[in-house]
Amino acid sequence: MDKIPSFHIDSAHVKSAEDVFKELGTSHEGLTHGEAEVRLELHGPNELKEGKRITVLGRIWEQLKNPMLIVLLAAGIISGALGGHLLDMIIILSVVAINVAMGVIQEGKAERALEALKAMSSPTAKVRRSGSRHVIPASEVVPGDIVELEAGDYVCADMRLVEAASLKIEEAALTGESVPVEKSAGLLDNADAVIGDRVNMAYYGTAVVYGRGVGVVTSTGMNTEMGKIAASIAGAEETRTPIQRKLSELSKVLSFIILGICILIFALTLIKEGTSELLDTFLLSVSLAVAAIPEGLAAVVTIVMAMGVQRMASKNAIIRKLPAVETLGSTQVICTDKTGTLTQNRMTVMQTYTDGEFRSSDSPLGSATSELLVEALAFCNDAVESSDENGKPVFLGDPTETALLAFASKKGYNLRSRLAAAPRVLEFPFDSARKLMSTFHSHGGKYIHYVKGAPDVLLGRCSRIILNNEIVALSDELRGQIEEANNKMASNALRVLAAAMNIHDELPATADEAENDLVFLGLAGMIDPARPEVKAAVDVCTRAGMRPIMITGDHKTTAVAIAKELGILKEGQLAITGAELDKISDDEFISTVDRYSVYARVAPEHKVRIVDAWQKRGKICSMTGDGVNDAPALKKADIGVGMGITGTDVTKNVADMVLTDDNFATIIVAVEEGRKIYSNIRKCIQYLLSANLSEVLSIFVATLLGHHLLHTIHILWINLVTDTFPALALGVEKAEKDVMDHPPRDSKEGIFAGGLGISVAYQGVILSLLTLAAFFIGLSSSKEAASTMAFCTLTFAQMLHSLNVRSLDKSIFTIGLLSNRLIIYASAISIILTFAIVQIPGVNGVFRLTALNGLQWFQVFLLSSAIVPAVELIKYVMKRVSKGK
């Protein structure tokens, strides 16, 4: 290139397209791939810069700036410098460093997981490169690229329009104007025109709502008008889900309570022992606060969510907005499109009618008339037969016509050889006025004329019929039989086409002249069949307390038939058309919305009304959509579901979740995964809070009774080995078998609903009682043995307790003791390490522990293991009481 174009062009709206092309070194053919690569390297990716990323040092500081942790570090250093506890200081610093490192690693994992999710739903752009159209990531668009725009696209960069056909762009995100702007490619003469008046420009971040256009990119990334706005906004917006906000609030409340208890423990110890143990007591109180305050709970929840969302992406459901994960578990109504979502989006011939008989598409043709019908449907057809890479036939064209060719191919009809023998020489294309299509084929000096179209219209043009290989007059009785057959097929939701033929000596001049006095051949009924997996998904949906609703632009008869087949339309429920819905007032519709399970012949605006009615009935509602006009309904719904294959960019960007396979069954998979994620988060909460409660209660009660239960290093060790890994292992717990046998969770319920609060309380108390029991048993030997036994019992019991919380109400033997191997590994490693620091000479002295004998270890294992049967028994009793109620 002679000249490297600038990053952006000022005042492109007052320059001609040719001047812009020249200045950018491009043309209508677009850039070459080589030029595009050079410009991408020069200009950087076409992205808005995010808020300043937190460095590793920044993350370390975020971990360290916890006031209680700073106090602990300061106290540890002072104790080492003044009190002679140099070893204590080293251990405290080491444990804090390990905790900080683990926190930094966790945050890094969460950030990478969220970045991966963001990449999954990144937008694309249609650009011309060397005269060919290519779909590329929007981030790779460069100045000088020629971009094609059509309804449903997001504008990927600032560009000067060079073509505009009925193009309208919604620029509210940039200008605040809600009315779409009609665009043109002409030259403007006002250099001072504000953005909203620059009708020959399209801007980054706006949405094409109508028409099509072509533009040459003038600015990318931070040089766009949207980029200038982004540059003025400091920091990146943090997406926090409702449960994360609730946990932050809970952590604050618990922090004050725990700090109060720690201060009380410090005060009681000071009163009892005076100032002789002042530093040790202060260190213990601060370390207890550090261990017990659940400041890491929100981080664990974020990681669990991120891991779950990545699993959902592998199952064809991409979560674009993290709060959607929680909402999925509360979804009560699923409003879904029919075509492509419930059905295969592939018309298929199901039945034919010839010689007065119905034949399944799987049955042999059976007669010469049936063979003629197949030929008529294949000849009078504009679809094209091709082959895929495996040599299998592929049919391209209108869905109805490809269905007819597929049917002919299934019957062994060789279209290519037949057309070679009787080539098409004339056609009268289908039009909505005639509702017919005619083709003429030269064969043996004659012209074979085939017609297909609407049965009622075509039957009126026929005077004869082929019946058992004979052409006979089409009597009123035969006409009545055909009409009855047509009605029967239509009532089964089949789309019915009729076919007829004639033979001419000369080609006719007009369709009106040709399409009369025809010979009737038969009927073909086709349907877009339901996806085979959807019926089972609908059954699961219903069992899970969710209401599936079908919304389609198709005819009511077809919609009802598919809905009944899938189990969406049940006894006592109704189907309604958009026209009928328009006659119902809003108040009446809100009060009766639960009567309707099928909406047919609806417009996109009806979807908003349906969602609104369900929401006003207090229901959590999801809505699927693919077109630009579906975007308001998706935005209105509690969960907007965009289609990844057929969906427009606008719809995908508005959606909370995108289905990469456009399949209803995937929605149910996502709901199940969402319920599992929420359930696992509650398990993490239950485990961490019950464990923290046990530590606080044990030390508080021991202090009240005049005993020094544990040392600072003990609390820090327990916090290190029992908190993080078991909680993360609980985050990948498999879904319980009956997760979809329960009604949706109430979106207004608190974190501790459903017995979680009671479970945290009684489990914390049991863990504390077991720890205190170990302490008092050990006192018969020595204070050191008592403290060591209490330390080991509390550590082991917490690790074993992680098995209990794998289900709130089910036995661990029911769900499978070894079905979550991560928890087994985490528990085993922690128990082995703890055993090692107790028994290895020299090491136990560092940790202020003493080696235990065989009987003491037996007592420790007996007490720590008791948490499992104790919780199992209480679960059983609570379940029986619940059943009795």
Order of alpha helices (4+ residues) and beta strands (2+ residues): alpha-alpha-alpha-alpha-alpha-beta-beta-beta-beta-alpha-beta-beta-beta-alpha-alpha-alpha-alpha-beta-alpha-beta-beta-beta-alpha-beta-beta-alpha-alpha-beta-beta-beta-alpha-beta-beta-alpha-beta-alpha-beta-alpha-beta-alpha-beta-alpha-alpha-beta-alpha-beta-alpha-beta-alpha-beta-alpha-alpha-alpha-alpha-alpha-alpha-alpha-alpha-alpha-alpha
